Structure formats: C-alpha cells, structure tokens
C-alpha cells in the first residue's frame, strides 16, 4: 500500500466485496410462463479498521488505518424503473 511518500513495510491483504455492484439476472417463472428480470445490488455492510505500519521516504515509521470489509450483502428485486438506484441506496444504509 502506498500513501503519499510512505509505503507499507509488508504486503497487506484487504478483504473486499464488489462494492455497489449490480447485475441483472433472468429466470423463467413457471407461474407466469415468462422470463422475469431480477436486479441485484451488492455492497459492503460491515468493515473493521486495520492498522498498517508504513515506512516513509524520510525514514520515519508510522501507522495508517484502512478499512477492511468483514461482511457483504446483496439485495434483489424484480426490475422496474429506478430499481437499481433504490436497491443500492437501501443496502448502503443498512
């Protein structure tokens, strides 16, 4: 990780999810005898701080805190106008 003129002393592995990712899923409904479109939105819902030791070019050492994802969640609904925007807003305010 690099921050200004400082860099992490060791490689760090941050957990993540596909933040604010959305996609469409098509499924066949036997009840309706039709293909239905489903909108799915995924986002990080929980994070934890991670303290990363960094070494700066002037020789000083310090710690920088970053957020690492601990939980992702997805919501889905039948697609209508503005569904994706509403889904992503709902999941990010959980």
N, C-alpha and C positions, 0 to 999 in steps of 0.2 A: 504494500500500500504506500502511495506517495502523497504527501501533503506539503505544499509549498516547497521549502528546501529541506524537508525531513522525509525519511523513508523508514518503514517498519524494518526492524532488525531481522525478523524471520517472516517467512511467507505465512499469511493468515488465511484461513478458510472461513468465509462468511456464508451462512445459510441464507437462502433466499427463496422466494417463490415468484412466479410470473406475476408481478405486481400490476394491478389494474389491467390484466389481460382479459380479453373477452373473445369468445368464439361462438360460432353457430353450430348447432347440432340438429340434424334432420332424423326424425324417427317416424316409422309408419304406425299409425293408430288403427288398430282393428275396429275399435268402436266407431270411429269416424270414417273409416275406409279411405284415409287420406294421409299424405305425408305432412307432418307438423314440424315447424321450425321452432327450435328452442334456443334461447340466448343464455349464455353462461358467462359470468364475470368472476374472476378470481383476484384476490388481493391479500396482502399480509394483514393479519388482525392482531398479532401479538409479536412484540420484539423484546430483546433484552440488551442492555448495554454491554459492550465488550471493550475492555481497556487494552489498547495496543501500544507496546513500547516502540518508540521511534527514535532514530538517530539523525540529527541534523548535520548539515554540511559544516557548521561552525564547531562541531564536536560535542554539542550538548545532547543529552538524552532527556526525553520526556515521555509522557503517555498521552495518547489521543483516544477518545471514546467514540466508538462507532456503534450503530445498532445492527444487531443480527436477528434475523427473523426466526421466531420459535413456533409460529403457527400461521398457516394459510387457510383460507376458506373460500368456497365457491358458492354462488347463488345461481339459480336458473329459473327461467320463466318462459312461457310462450312468447314469441316475438311479436311485439306491436311497435308502433312509433314511439320513440324515446325510451324503449325498454332498456337498452344498454346503459344509457346515462343514469336512469333510475337505479338499476342494479348496482352499478359501480358506486354510486353515492351511498346506497344502503349498506353495502359491505364495508366501505371505508369508514363509516360512522359507528360500526359495532364496537 
